[in-house]
Amino acid sequence: MADRLAALFAHFAVRAETFQVGPLCGVNSLEPQAGRGQLHLIREGGVEVHNEGSPVPLRIAEPSLLLYPRPLAHRFVTDPSCGAQFLCAHMAFEGGARHPIATALPAWVCLPLASVPGCAPVLAQLFAEAESSHCGRQLMLDRLFEVLLIWVLRELMTLGQVESGMLAGLSHPKLRDALVALHEAPQRDWPLEELAAAAGMSRTVFANTFRDVVGCTPGVYLQRWRIGLAQKGLREGRALKHIAMDVGYGGEAALSRAFRAHTGQSPREWRKGEVAKV
């Protein structure tokens, strides 16, 4: 079976940076940081979470995992004397909010640790490392948070907790093979018949199912994936003609037309804007 996450992480990296190990007491606010989300582990203690844009606070009363794939202001309220035990990491998604995984997830995900038993080995190692004073502790914590994110994605797909979009497609027993094919070979022309065959479905059933589950047609999805790869190449400073070849366009002009249709800017205008943000 093809690896559903390999191409995503090969093209769009995620890097963790652990910033909190230990108790948080009283009120603690986290402001959004461009291009970064957070992954919080609440090991012990009750927490009331206030998320920007949500009028109802989230109340956590058992050990839980809280993932913010995109920048979002949030506030933790805990007992002012006892607090709650946290492990927290910033998650830098390459491409920021345009990272395909970041865009595919809801604004936040909260999972009780008891509901994701598959994550137990990683969590045990994380907690043990947090309590240690070994050399390389920070590096180990950062890498373990990255592994934990992969576990979380596996669990979300297995539990069917992503109802639409790319991850829902990758969770689908038939659509996933077609999506992996698109991810691994975006430079190819992909007739609908070939994608349907990869999914083991008729052309009509495949097209309808893809649209219902993923939320767009296969052609639109492929264009978005190609433009996302083109943006990655532009951030890396690669020549437009080489990017065009890699992502399936006949030349710079064809890529520029598709890029403007998708983003409202030419590739050069977009790259200039990205440089200005740095």
Stockholm file with secondary structure:
# STOCKHOLM 1.0

chainA/1-278         MADRLAALFAHFAVRAETFQVGPLCGVNSLEPQAGRGQLHLIREGGVEVHNEGSPVPLRIAEPSLLLYPRPLAHRFVTDPSCGAQFLCAHMAFEGGARHPIATALPAWVCLPLASVPGCAPVLAQLFAEAESSHCGRQLMLDRLFEVLLIWVLRELMTLGQVESGMLAGLSHPKLRDALVALHEAPQRDWPLEELAAAAGMSRTVFANTFRDVVGCTPGVYLQRWRIGLAQKGLREGRALKHIAMDVGYGGEAALSRAFRAHTGQSPREWRKGEVAKV
#=GR chainA/1-278 SS CCCTTHHHHHHSCEEEEEEEEEEECSEEEECCBTTEEEEEEEEESCEEEEETTCSSCEEECSSEEEEESSCCCEEEECCTTTCEEEEEEEEEETTGGGSHHHHHSCSCEEEEGGGCGGGHHHHHHHHHHHTCCCTTHHHHHHHHHHHHHHHHHHHHHHHTCCCSSHHHHHHSTTHHHHHHHHHHCTTSCCCHHHHHHHHTSCHHHHHHHHHHHHSSCHHHHHHHHHHHHHHHHHHTTCCHHHHHHHTTCSSHHHHHHHHHHHHSSCHHHHHHHHHHHC
#=GC SS_cons         CCCTTHHHHHHSCEEEEEEEEEEECSEEEECCBTTEEEEEEEEESCEEEEETTCSSCEEECSSEEEEESSCCCEEEECCTTTCEEEEEEEEEETTGGGSHHHHHSCSCEEEEGGGCGGGHHHHHHHHHHHTCCCTTHHHHHHHHHHHHHHHHHHHHHHHTCCCSSHHHHHHSTTHHHHHHHHHHCTTSCCCHHHHHHHHTSCHHHHHHHHHHHHSSCHHHHHHHHHHHHHHHHHHTTCCHHHHHHHTTCSSHHHHHHHHHHHHSSCHHHHHHHHHHHC
//
